Amino acid sequence: MGLLLGCIADDFTGATDLAGTLVREGMRTVQMIGVPAPGTPLPDVDAVVIALKSRTIAPADAIAQSLEALEWLRGHGCRQYFFKYCSTFDSTDEGNIGPVAEALLDALDSDFTIACPAFPRNNRTICKGYLFAGNVLLNESGMQDHPLTPMRDPNLVRVLDRQTSGAVGLVAYDTIRRGAAATAAAFDAARRKGDRFAITDALDEDDLMVIGEACAGFPLITGGSGVAIGLPENFRRAGLLKSGIAADALPSITGHAAVLSGSCSRATNEQVTLMARDHPSFQVDPRALARGESVAQAAVDWATPLLADGPILVYATAAPDAVRKIQSELGADKAGALVEEAMAAIARGLVDAGVRRMIVAGGETSGAVVGALNVPGLRIGPEIDPGVPWTASLGNPAMLLALKSGNFGTPDFFTKAFGVLS
Ligand code: ADP
């Protein structure tokens, strides 16, 4: 039936979050890593989320990348577009939320949209245009001290107004609580008055469903992943999206299984300890890497004869004291880069040895591995733990990947994950 929703996300984890939300709400979704190269194949899905890294780059670059992403999506004929940013509205007076949203509106020949970063499930709510994180205003939540995007004004009407040339209005919760028709009428009134954006209150998920319904006809919607929960229902109502399909179904891919862990977070340390107890494991030593030893080749040579007997584990994961010691000897950046490079080479070697189901632990580590394997995008599959789905690589060879950053997952995450597939 063709693509329904084309999304542009300003960072990778935000894109993952949005893609997971859409799958949960019944849309088959892929997440593309950057703007896809021309000719990149796209499976039969309902939604695409293009993950950019545009949150804190220069506004002109963020606009250029977002327009390029929009062009690619338009080439696939989406019915509606979504610009996804952080639920704490991470931005400065220069951008990038406002300038990108205006550029997308212009490109789509549209004169009005909403801005709704609310994510009530994660305690981000908007009341009378003021953004709350938990029980405190945004500028008391710690975000006022963010190193790149300090948020010192909790009033989103003012914040967005400083970033845009068009006027910014407010549709407050008292209107939204009167339902989708009243909310749509308020959007229409704001648009006729000359507003280009409406900051839209949302205190809970019912509000988000109402907002979603009221935005059904908008070419562009902007917000956090929260507001996306109301969009799939519009497509179902219009007969464009089937109900009751398994949106998270992945192709069945057989092959060897491996875990690669470059995360040193507390949860990952526990997960590695538990898996190493009853699975073959190989520890990557950053000091050996610094000495120039061919650790990656050694790891692949060690793994190859073991793969037929079940999942293996290769890890650089270490406890905080050990990491600090290595960092003081090698420098934190150098240690990190050496380990990431080794993990990337090991991933390539393991795929050559027949691994087709791979879990990667660590956000930066995942980025390095996905880059080394030339993965253009990921079809989003079933969740293993909240926020971490199995995915199918759209690249060659076809393989299943689970990318787990930092502190996600229960202690038995790794073994549980392979169980989800069987
Ligand atoms: P997380 O998602 O837990 O933050 P990342 O992969 O994003 O994990 O970051 C972990 C960083 O630590 C990576 O740069 C990785 O290369 C580095 N690293 C992994 N193991 C070690 C180690 N033993 N000593 C020092 N740095 C390490």
Residues whose N, C-alpha, C, O or C-beta is under 5 A from the ligand:
A	BS01	ADP	G262 S263 C264 S265 P286 A316 T317 A318 V323 I326 A335 G336 A337 V339 E340 A361 G362 G363 E364 T365 S405 G406
